[in-house]
Amino acid sequence: LAMDIDSHDPSVLGFAGCALCDLGRLDRGIGVLERAIDADPSNAQAWVAMGTALLRRGKARPGVEMLRHGMRISPLDNRLAFWGTNLAFALFRLRNFDEAEDVARQACRRDDKNYMGQVVLAMILADRGRLKEARRAAEEARRLRPDLSAANVRTLIGRRGVQILAKADLLT
């Protein structure tokens, strides 16, 4: 509906492209996000959404670069914690574990209500065998979101991430 009203506004395109990707319509969403970026190269939200869409496509390296770019051009954005959570997961997928952990911790510090940052941190720590720290992060995530389950987190961390948390007995 928003695109019917104004299909040329870069903000509308950015949010619509993001929504399409979230709904699983990656091809359409990526096309809309490309239009948003072309119309306004300073649209940080569109860059981050494009990076996240590429991650979902299995293209972690270009996804990381787009996430970083979006975060860099909007350094005071109130969404940096969420965006950083996505970046931490992408870095984990690229097996850049130290940086993934640092970025996840920073995402958690940026927003003390960011339960998904805690989930990603728990996953990274569990995968690295640091179960005591992973348990603390998982407990914080459950404190923030008491109904936390595999279904709640699968969209961001995927089946492998859920397996890591389950193997460490960090999911209920």
Secondary structure as UniProt FT lines:
FT   HELIX           2..5
FT   TURN            7..8
FT   HELIX           10..22
FT   TURN            23..24
FT   HELIX           26..39
FT   TURN            41..42
FT   HELIX           44..56
FT   TURN            57..58
FT   HELIX           60..72
FT   TURN            75..76
FT   TURN            78..79
FT   HELIX           80..93
FT   TURN            94..95
FT   HELIX           97..110
FT   TURN            112..113
FT   HELIX           115..127
FT   TURN            128..129
FT   HELIX           131..144
FT   TURN            146..147
FT   HELIX           150..167
FT   TURN            168..169
//
